[in-house]
Amino acid sequence: MGDHGVPRGEGFDWEGAEDLTSLSEAELRAHLGALSEEERALSYRLRVLQGRMDVIRAELVRRGAVALPPGDLARALLGEASEAGRPS
């Protein structure tokens, strides 16, 4: 996990996933509920980040500066250094 609990380059381990056919209906419903809650939390976090990005872009425009590409802006919001922004 990276800063702010954001996974970095992690994908879903399909090979290691549990066999859903072996779970009871109650277990499946519990998994679905947990995943739905995780999706809700991630969706909220995404909306917050998008709002922060919009505010920063608007401030850059107000100052007459060129807006950062979305990837660089996201890294800046997460406190990471941009490869493009590093001195050589």
C-alpha positions in Angstrom: 0.0 0.0 0.0 1.1 3.5 -0.8 0.4 6.8 1.0 -3.2 7.3 2.2 -3.9 3.6 1.9 -4.0 3.6 -1.9 -2.7 0.4 -3.5 0.2 0.8 -5.9 0.2 -1.5 -8.9 -1.7 -4.2 -7.0 -4.1 -6.3 -9.0 -6.7 -8.9 -7.9 -5.2 -12.3 -7.3 -7.6 -14.4 -9.5 -5.5 -17.5 -8.9 -5.7 -17.2 -5.1 -9.4 -16.2 -4.9 -11.6 -18.4 -2.9 -14.0 -20.8 -4.6 -17.3 -19.0 -4.4 -19.2 -22.2 -5.2 -18.1 -23.6 -1.8 -19.6 -20.8 0.2 -23.0 -20.7 1.8 -25.6 -18.2 0.7 -25.1 -16.3 4.0 -21.3 -16.2 3.4 -21.9 -14.9 -0.1 -24.2 -12.2 1.1 -21.7 -11.2 3.8 -18.9 -10.9 1.1 -21.2 -8.9 -1.1 -22.1 -6.6 1.7 -18.4 -6.0 2.6 -17.5 -5.4 -1.1 -20.4 -3.0 -1.5 -19.2 -1.0 1.5 -15.7 -1.0 0.1 -17.0 0.2 -3.2 -19.0 3.0 -1.5 -15.9 4.2 0.4 -13.7 4.1 -2.7 -16.4 6.0 -4.7 -16.5 8.7 -2.0 -12.7 9.0 -2.0 -12.7 9.3 -5.8 -15.2 12.1 -5.7 -13.2 13.9 -3.0 -10.0 13.6 -5.1 -11.8 14.8 -8.3 -13.1 17.8 -6.4 -9.6 18.7 -5.1 -8.2 18.3 -8.6 -10.9 20.7 -9.9 -10.1 23.3 -7.3 -6.4 23.1 -8.1 -7.0 23.3 -11.8 -9.2 26.3 -11.3 -6.5 28.0 -9.2 -3.9 27.3 -11.9 -6.2 28.8 -14.5 -6.9 31.8 -12.3 -3.1 32.4 -12.0 -2.7 32.0 -15.8 -0.6 28.8 -15.4 -0.8 25.7 -17.5 -2.7 23.0 -15.8 -1.0 19.8 -14.9 -1.9 16.6 -16.7 -4.3 14.5 -14.6 -1.6 11.9 -13.7 0.8 14.5 -12.4 -1.9 16.3 -10.5 -3.0 13.0 -8.9 0.6 12.3 -7.8 0.9 15.9 -6.4 -2.3 15.4 -4.4 -1.0 12.2 -3.0 2.3 13.8 -2.1 4.4 11.9 -4.6 7.1 13.6 -6.7 6.4 13.7 -10.4 9.1 12.3 -12.6 8.6 15.2 -15.0 8.9 17.7 -12.3 12.2 16.5 -10.9 15.3 18.4 -11.8 17.9 16.5 -13.9 
